[in-house]
Amino acid sequence: MFYLPNLSFARRAGSIRLTWFALFAFALCPAHRACANVYATDIRILGSTSGTATGATVFLPCDSAVLISYRLNEPADAGVIVEIHSEATVVRAFTNAPGSPGALRGANSLIWDVRNEQGEFVPFGFYTVQITAAGNGHGDWTQISDDFNAGNYVFQPRGIAVNRNANSPYYGRVFVANGQVGLNPQSEPGDRVGIQMLNADSSRSADGDFSTGGWFLSETSSCPSKIEISDDDYVYVHDRARGLVLRFDQTISSLSQTFFLRSDNWPNSGTTNLGGPFITGAGTNTQVWMAD
């Protein structure tokens, strides 16, 4: 979440290729500058025939319908523009006024009929989708979430982090650590010890809304606390109760579980009280910083 007091914009873009059979392939490729009060995440492309979440086959000219969907973290009170580009040329633009579908908090979508502004089918080639969400900003720190939203409840929150990598398909994903069992863990994810995974609008993520990572289990006396996300999309979680730092992928999969800080690499033979982590770098240049 970034605070800008005046008019703010956030742009996300994706590349498209149309072949003879109008293969509509969408590779998430957001613009590098996507920091503002309101921004688009969870961008998906679905054609009129079966395909993956980010690619589908569309047959021209008789079977042409492309669904472009995205999610806003808050209402775009200055509107949303969705543009289809052919290199530097805008071939089609959709404008969504403030308060109308397409500019609302949460899931939004529109249908592109693969035509340009003149109503003609676009030539085969590479295209780019760019989504620009605009907001008038806030004059002071402003709560944009709803405390009564089911995704916002956590019994004992100990850490929170947001994926700020604008080149990631998980851009905007929110991770929240719950460190203690609540009253209804069987039915309420916020009462379970582990990590909640939310979209930017606090709705449950498509990969599931909760995970223990195969480690944060109530019977193991684990306590997830501070969370950090590296530039290469790894999620680092501090187990405060056991003095460990674990690394996961963006779905907190148990298969991705790696012990980054553990008893055999504690400094000073473990006679420390470490807090953190703070992450810098990515890949082989990743550094994990802990406070003693």
Buried (B, 14 or more C-beta within 10 A) or exposed (E): BEEBEEEBBBBBBBBBBBEEEBBBBBEBBBBEEBBBBBBBBBBBBBBBEEBEBBBBBBBBEEEBBBBBBBBBBBBBBBBBBBBBBBEEEBBBEBEBEBEEEBBBBBBBBBBBBBBBEEEEBBEBEEBBBBBBBBBBBBEEEEEBBEEEEEBBBBBBBBBBBBBBBBEBBBBBBBBBBBBBEBEEBEEBBBBBBBBBBBBBBBBBBEBEBBBBBBBBEEEEEBBBBBBBBBBEBBBBBBBBBBBBBBBBBBBBBEEBBEBBBBEEEBEEEEEEEBBBBEBEEBEEEBEBEBEE
